[in-house]
Amino acid sequence: MRIHMSTSIDGLLAMSDARMKKMLNCVRDENGNHPTITEFRKYLNEEKAKGHRLLPVPECDNFDPVKGCLGHDD
């Protein structure tokens, strides 16, 4: 069974630094490192500036950053 999930960029940006710091234990950059709060907020704002509203879970291979998961054949 596939579960279709995404995360709201605006929702993440609205988090307090304390709450975001706890959540960042689950986030890694392309090199496998945990980003700082400042780095993560910068990344989120860059994605938002591109018009993106959502971030995918890593397993989704059919994702639209505005609409979310577009579904899967299996």
Secondary structure per residue as TSV (DSSP state, phi and psi in degrees):
chain	resnum	aa	ss	phi	psi
A	1	M	-	360.0	135.1
A	2	R	-	-100.3	137.9
A	3	I	-	-110.7	125.3
A	4	H	-	-91.9	114.1
A	5	M	-	-130.1	151.6
A	6	S	E	-153.4	168.8
A	7	T	E	-125.7	132.8
A	8	S	E	-72.3	125.6
A	9	I	H	-63.8	-43.2
A	10	D	H	-62.2	-37.5
A	11	G	H	-63.7	-41.1
A	12	L	H	-66.7	-42.3
A	13	L	H	-65.7	-24.8
A	14	A	T	-79.6	-11.4
A	15	M	S	-66.4	146.5
A	16	S	-	-69.8	159.4
A	17	D	H	-60.5	-38.0
A	18	A	H	-63.0	-44.5
A	19	R	H	-68.6	-40.9
A	20	M	H	-64.7	-38.4
A	21	K	H	-58.3	-41.3
A	22	K	H	-65.2	-41.1
A	23	M	H	-69.7	-29.3
A	24	L	G	-66.3	-11.2
A	25	N	G	-63.6	-20.6
A	26	C	G	-98.4	-0.5
A	27	V	-	-111.6	136.4
A	28	R	-	-134.5	147.4
A	29	D	-	-84.0	-175.4
A	30	E	T	-64.4	-16.3
A	31	N	T	-98.3	2.4
A	32	G	S	87.4	8.1
A	33	N	-	-94.8	150.6
A	34	H	-	-78.7	127.2
A	35	P	-	-75.0	157.7
A	36	T	-	-76.7	168.1
A	37	I	H	-59.6	-43.7
A	38	T	H	-61.4	-45.5
A	39	E	H	-62.7	-42.4
A	40	F	H	-68.0	-42.9
A	41	R	H	-62.0	-38.9
A	42	K	H	-62.1	-45.9
A	43	Y	H	-59.4	-46.6
A	44	L	H	-60.5	-43.4
A	45	N	H	-66.4	-34.2
A	46	E	H	-65.9	-42.8
A	47	E	H	-64.0	-41.9
A	48	K	H	-63.5	-38.9
A	49	A	H	-64.5	-24.9
A	50	K	T	-79.2	-4.3
A	51	G	T	93.1	4.4
A	52	H	-	-76.6	141.8
A	53	R	-	-112.4	-23.1
A	54	L	E	-133.4	153.0
A	55	L	E	-113.2	140.5
A	56	P	E	-84.2	162.3
A	57	V	-	-76.3	150.7
A	58	P	T	-58.6	-27.9
A	59	E	T	-76.9	-12.9
A	60	C	-	-79.8	123.4
A	61	D	S	-109.5	12.4
A	62	N	S	-141.9	68.4
A	63	F	E	-118.9	136.1
A	64	D	E	-110.8	127.4
A	65	P	T	-71.0	-3.7
A	66	V	T	-107.1	-43.1
A	67	K	T	-92.8	-25.3
A	68	G	E	98.5	-154.9
A	69	C	E	-65.5	131.9
A	70	L	-	-96.2	5.9
A	71	G	-	98.6	169.0
A	72	H	-	-139.5	154.5
A	73	D	-	-74.0	-30.6
A	74	D	-	-93.4	360.0
